[in-house]
Amino acid sequence: MLEVHVAANSEQADVISVLTLAFADDPVCRRLYPDPTQYLKFFPEFVRLYGGRAFDHCGAQPIIHIR
């Protein structure tokens, strides 16, 4: 069973870090950022720009446990 909760603003950095690692091998991300250093530097900001407001509107809902 999956448990989902609303991520608080204080969890934003952790959620973005998880997303950065999760998409590291994604073909589209590799095309946008072929250099791993560029990916690690710029992808977190990309996530903040496109998804950061989700934290303000209770829309960031990470899965916290898989049983």
N, C-alpha and C positions, 0 to 999 in steps of 0.2 A: 504494500500500500504506500502511496505517495503522500507526503505531508507538505503542504504549501503554506507559506506565510507571506505577509506583506513586508518587504524589506524597508527598513528605516533609512533615513538619510545617512545615519552613522555607519551603515553597512555598504554604502555605495562603492567605496574603494575595493572592498572584498568581492562584491558582485562583479565589478568591472574586471578585476584580476582573474576571476574564474572564467568569464567570457573571453578574455584575451587568450588564456590557455586553451579553452575549448575550440576556438576558431583558428588556432595556429597552423593547422594543416588544411584548412578550407581552401579549395582551388581559387575562389574569388578573392579571398584575402591574400593569397600568395601572388595573385596577379596584381593586386593593388600595391602590395608591399613585398616585392620579391626578396629584398634584403631583410633577414631576420632582425637586425638592429633597428631598421626603420619600422618594421612591424611593431616591435615592442615599445618603441618610442611614440608612434602615432596612432596605433589602433585604440588604445584606451581613450584618447581624446575623441576619436571618431564615435566610440560608444557613448561617451558623455554628451556629445553634441546631438546624437540621434535618440538617445534613450534616457538621458539624465533627468528629464522632467518627469519621467515615470515615478521617480522617488517622491516628487512633490505631490503627485496625484494618486498615491497608493496603487500604482500600476506595476511596480516591480515586485514580482512574486516568485522568488526562487524556490526550488524544491529543496527541502532541508534534510529529509530522510527517505531512504528507500528501504522498505522492509520486505 
